[in-house]
Amino acid sequence: MNKVFKENQAQQCEAWAQLGAVKRSIILTEASRKLADISPNGEQAQHLFNHLLAQAQKLEEVMCLEGATGESNDLYLAPRGKTMVLATESANPIAFLGTLVAALLTGNEVFLRYPSRQQLCEEAMAVLNESGVYAGVMSITNDSELTTLLNISRLAVVGAVGTPQELLQIGKDLSETDGILTQLVAVTDLEGCSEMFQPDYLERFCTERVKTVNTTAIGGNASLIELGMG
């Protein structure tokens, strides 16, 4: 049963990643209204959500790079992978919910951790699932020790909300973990969430990939290689 569950969850996460940012944004736009309702300041929350969701089309842009004659190279963004959305005791719930929206919009699997607001996590998950986010894409991890969670296999991103001192410690803990390099996406402006309005904020939840096609190969269109670039 556990193996079947994991396989189904993996399939749901892959399907969510392949859905595309624009289609994900449609689902998340529907959910954002209800997420704003469960936040401390609905107007501020909706403003943040709208800003993030408006960038969906940009996330799907493909840049054509120069290459050798008879070769095309397309640069595009893809989900980075397993992402922990983490809030400390001092965090602003609006920033936490905004980070959650960002992680989902960019197509990642998400683990939620906000121990002091367990109910908010549960309500947010319910709202998102009801709006169409696939059930296996999100889970709550409040019951486990943070140092243990930071060692989740192939954890790609930690989207953290807290004071600079708190996130400095989280960054230090991450540097001591084994496995792949985990990106820390920090929000320390707990009132204005200014980091989330920076032009590269959403891109930090993504990885760059290049698809190279040799248009002179047999058949005229043979895909040679697809590379992830951090």
N, C-alpha and C positions, 0 to 999 in steps of 0.2 A: 504493500500500500504506500509506504514512504517513497519507494522508488518511483511509483506511478505518479505520486504527487509532485515530486521533484521534476520529472519529465514534463508534466503538464505545466508547471510553473515556468520552466525553461522555455517552453513553446510560447507561453503567453508573453514572456519578457521579450523574446525574439520578434514576435508579431507586433508588439508595441514599438519596438525599435524600428521595424520596417515600415510602420504606418506612415511615417513622414511628418514633419513638423507642422505643416498646415492642417492636416487632418487631426493631429493631436491637439492643435490650438482650438479647433472647433469644439472638441469635447471639453477642454479645460476652460473655455470661455463660458460654457453652460455652467460648469461647476463653480466658476469664480464668484458668481453672484451669491451662492450659498456659502462659500468660504468667507466672503466679506461679512456675511451676517453673523458668523460665529467668531469673528475677530473683535478686538476691543474698539476699533474705530473703522467702521465699514467703508466710509468715504476714502480714507487714506489707503486702506487695503485694496479697494477696487482700483484706485489710481495706480498702485504698484502693479497689480495683476495685469491691467490694461497695457501698461508700458512693456511688460515682458512678453505678453501674448502678441503684441503688434509686430514683433520681430520674427515671427514664424517664417514668413516668406524669405527673409534674409538667410535663415538657417539652411534653406534648401538650395541656395544659389550654388552653381558650379562654375569654377574658374578654369578656363582653358589655358594651359601653360605651353610655352614654346618647347618644341622637341625636335628630334631628328626628322628629316624628310620621310614621309610615309608612316609617321607615328603621332598619335594624339595622346595628351596627358591631361586628365581632368582632376582638379583638386576640389574636394568637397568635405563637409563636416559629417561626422557620424557620432552616435552616442559613445561616451567613454566607457560605460559599464556600471558595475555595482556602485551605488552612491548612498552614503549615509547623510541624512539631513539631521543635523544635531543642534540642539539649543541648550544653553546652560541655564542656570537658575536666574541669571540677570537678563536673559534674552527677551526681546520684544516678540510677542506671538505673531505680529504682522510680518516681521522679517522671517520668522520660521516658516510661515505659510507661503511667503513669496519664494523662499528657497526651494520649498517643495514643488511649487508650480514650475520653477526654472528647471529643476531636475527632471520632472516629468515631460515638460515641453521638449527638452533635448533628447528624450527617448530612453532614459536610463531606468534601470531597476532601482528601487528606493527602499532604504531602511530608515524608519523614523525613530528618533530618540529625543524625548522631551519629558524627562521623569516627573517634573513638577506640574506638568499639564497633560497627564495621561488621557483625560477626557477629550481634550482638544485634538489629540492624535486620532482617537477613535472616531470622533465626529468628522474630521477631515477625510479619513479613509472612507467612511460611509458615503459622504457627499461625492467624492471622486468616483467611487465604484458605481454609485447610482447614475452618475452622469456618463459613464461609459469607459472609464479607465479599467483595464483588464485586472481582474482580481489578484492574479499572481504577481503583479508588478510591485506591490507595496506590502510592507510588513512593519510591525512595531517591535522595537527591541529594548524597551525600557527596563526589563527585568535583569539584564545582563550587565556585568561590569564594563565600563567604557574601554578600559585597556584591553579586555578580551575582544570586544567588538572591533577595535581598530586592527585586529589581526585576522579579520574575516578574509577568507581566501579570495584573492584577486579583487580586493576593494580598490576601486579606481579613483573615487572622489569622496571627500568629506566636505559638505557644504555646512559650515559652522557659523552660528550666531552667538556672540558673547562679547565680553570685554577683551581688550588687547591682551591683558595678562592671562586670561583664561585660554584664549586661542593660541597664545605663545606656548603654553604647556601642551595643548593638544598637538601642535606642530612638532614639538619635541618628542612626544610619544610616537607620533607617526614616523619620525625619522629613525626610530629604533625598531620598527617592525620589519619583518622579512617579506620577501615577495616583490611584486611590482611596485613601481613608484606611485604613491597615492597623492593626488592633487588636493591641496587644501584651499578651498574657496571661502574666504573669511568675510563676515559682515560684522563690523565693530561699531558702526554708527547705529546705535540701537533705537534712536528716535526717527532719524531721517532716512535710514537705509541707503545712504548715498552711494555705497559701493554697487548696489544693484541697478543703478542708473548709468553705470559706466558702460561704454560701447562694447567692451570685450567680456562683460560679465557672463553672458550665456555661453560664449565660446569656450569658457573654462570648464564647462561641463561636457565638452565635446573633444573629439580627437580628429586630426586631419588625416585624410586618406587620399592617395593618388591612384587613379586607374589609368593604366597605359594600354593602348590598343595599337597594334601594328596593322595598319590598313593595307599593307602590301603583301601580307602573308597569304598562304593558300586559302582561297575562299574570299579574300579581300577584307576580312574583318575578324581577325583572331585576337581575343583578349589575352594578353601576355601575363600581366602581373597587377596585383592590387596591394598597395602597401599602407600600413598604418604609420602615422608620423607623430606619436606622442600625444 
